[in-house]
Amino acid sequence: MNILLILHALVVVGFTLRILMRSNLSPPARLAWIVVLGVLPVAGTVVYFLFGEDEIGKTGRAARTEIFDRIRTDAAPIMGNADDLPTLIDPLYQPAFAYCGSINGFYPMAGNTAQLMADAADTRRHMIADIDAASDHVHVLFYIWLEDDTGTDLAEALMRAAQRGVTCRAMADGMGSRVMIRSKLWQRMADAGVQLAVALPLSNPVRTMLFSRIDLRNHRKITVIDGAITYCGSRNSADPEFRVKAKFAPWVDIMVRFQGPVVAQNQLLFASDWIRATGEKLDPLAIPATPSAEGFAAQVMGDGPTERHGAMPQLFSTLLANARREVTISTPYFVPDATVMDALCATAKRGVSVTLIFPMVNDSWIVAAASHSYYRRLVEAGCVIHEFTDGLLHAKTLTIDGKVSMIGSSNLDLRSFDLNYENNILLQDAELTRDIRTRQQDYISRSAPVTFADISAWPFYRVIWNNIIATIGPVL
């Protein structure tokens, strides 16, 4: 028994030293892990072993560097250039676009056009029509791909395209799409000539747990057709009824159809994932996108565990710092780090109108509790909070001053900041921003405001529970 206690103590001390040695952990995250190890030493060591490390490993980082070096060499003309910022972007917002470009090397390029999809049916209709019209290639990547009407329609369209000679590549995340990957429909796509790949597969979970963590996922949603059209937003390849979590339905998403140079940048991001998953040398420039003479400036941003630590929260904070009149944000999962939380409060306190839209009912009770722990401080700072009541608001949107927008897959939570591979498009355009802002206003019209009186009326045990969950949030 004494030997077991000594061994256990050594394990706890070892993990604690590991936590203290990690320079990429924030002080709150480091403290949260130490608290978990101290309160639940047995369970805590197991949890840290499974989920404590957010590194993809030296090999993963080296592969990422090699892939992006190759992409930058082959695709320099469509990466954009920081020197063009003064001619493309309003001086007020240049710092945010410059910071965004520093993450992957994608800088704004002019000549983009876009169409905001009306709803899920409109997105599916346009996407299937575009795939049916494809003549060279179709590339798709989804975190969640279900075998429902939307998922099946997409698969059937890819099979039709492949059978008429179009090169089709389809990739899905190993966890989010695990049922689809094992399905007959997935096999039918392979038999029809669609090239398939699994991002971050779970084929060797022991190895994954030993050298990384099993919940590092590819959360991206990318569709590129003939290098001329791309879709970006929050929608997975799934019906709004979202069978796997139907009780929270409908899931309300947003999707934008883009044309112009930003298509080629999204193509490069897809190529980086495909190369990493398959080892295939993919030429992403088979059909470069043609800019429109009157289009707007936009750039792609991809984040993930192989990118610079803190890139996503720092981008959000820079965008908030650039705002002058108003900021409106929608996100289903709100568990910010100190950087983003401080930026939101500071933005509101300097007189900018800050509006936040969250779902009233969340599919994650942990996220819901953690989110609520931040409400009082946000409202006291002057932020306005609305909770969406007509389903689970899954749209990730940010608009600034009626001029700048960002949409994509990133939530305002620690998982998007540290663990997931994400994709977003940052743009400056009054017309598209107005359309997204109108959609945000529709969300607000179907929401209930959260007032200081509402928060003050919460019973003490709810406040304690929310704060407990928020305290250990960095380990979740």
CORDAMO-V967456 format. One record per backbone hydrogen bond with DSSP energy under -1.0 kcal/mol. CO is the residue of the C=O (numbers start at 1). NH is the residue of the N-H. If there is no record, write none. Layout:
<<CO	NH> <CO	NH>>
This chain:
<<1	5> <2	6> <3	7> <4	8> <5	9> <6	10> <7	11> <8	12> <9	13> <10	14> <11	15> <12	16> <13	17> <14	18> <15	19> <16	20> <17	21> <26	30> <27	31> <28	32> <29	33> <30	34> <31	35> <32	36> <33	37> <34	38> <35	39> <36	40> <40	44> <41	45> <42	46> <43	47> <44	48> <45	49> <46	50> <47	51> <48	52> <57	61> <58	62> <59	63> <60	64> <61	65> <62	66> <63	67> <64	68> <65	69> <66	70> <67	71> <68	72> <69	73> <70	74> <71	75> <75	78> <76	79> <79	107> <81	84> <82	85> <84	88> <85	89> <90	93> <93	97> <94	98> <95	99> <96	100> <97	101> <98	102> <100	103> <101	105> <109	298> <111	292> <112	296> <113	259> <115	257> <119	123> <120	124> <121	125> <122	126> <123	127> <124	128> <125	129> <126	130> <127	131> <128	132> <129	133> <131	134> <136	167> <137	226> <138	169> <139	224> <140	171> <141	222> <142	173> <144	237> <148	152> <149	153> <150	154> <151	155> <152	156> <153	157> <154	158> <155	159> <156	160> <157	161> <158	162> <159	163> <161	166> <162	165> <167	138> <168	195> <169	140> <170	197> <171	142> <172	199> <173	177> <175	178> <177	181> <180	183> <183	187> <184	188> <185	189> <186	190> <187	191> <188	192> <189	194> <190	193> <195	170> <197	172> <199	174> <204	208> <205	209> <206	210> <207	211> <208	212> <213	216> <217	421> <222	141> <223	231> <224	139> <225	228> <225	229> <229	225> <230	258> <232	256> <236	238> <237	146> <239	242> <240	251> <242	245> <243	246> <245	248> <246	249> <250	392> <252	394> <252	395> <254	234> <255	117> <256	232> <257	115> <258	230> <259	113> <260	263> <261	265> <262	266> <263	267> <264	268> <265	269> <266	270> <267	271> <268	272> <269	273> <270	274> <271	275> <272	276> <273	277> <274	278> <275	279> <292	295> <296	112> <297	428> <298	109> <299	426> <301	424> <303	422> <304	307> <308	311> <310	314> <311	315> <312	316> <313	317> <314	318> <315	319> <316	320> <317	321> <318	322> <325	353> <326	401> <327	355> <328	399> <329	357> <330	397> <337	341> <338	342> <339	343> <340	344> <341	345> <342	346> <343	347> <344	348> <345	349> <346	350> <347	352> <348	351> <353	327> <354	384> <355	329> <356	386> <357	331> <358	388> <364	368> <365	369> <366	370> <367	371> <368	372> <369	373> <371	374> <372	375> <374	378> <375	379> <376	380> <377	381> <378	383> <384	356> <385	450> <386	358> <387	448> <388	360> <392	252> <397	330> <398	406> <399	328> <400	403> <400	404> <403	429> <404	400> <405	427> <406	398> <407	425> <411	413> <412	335> <413	417> <414	418> <415	419> <415	420> <421	219> <422	303> <423	409> <424	301> <425	407> <426	299> <427	405> <429	433> <430	434> <431	435> <432	436> <433	437> <434	438> <435	439> <436	440> <437	441> <438	442> <439	443> <440	444> <441	445> <444	447> <446	389> <448	387> <451	455> <452	456> <453	457> <455	458> <459	463> <460	464> <461	465> <462	466> <463	467> <464	468> <465	469> <466	470> <467	471> <468	472> <472	475> <473	476>>
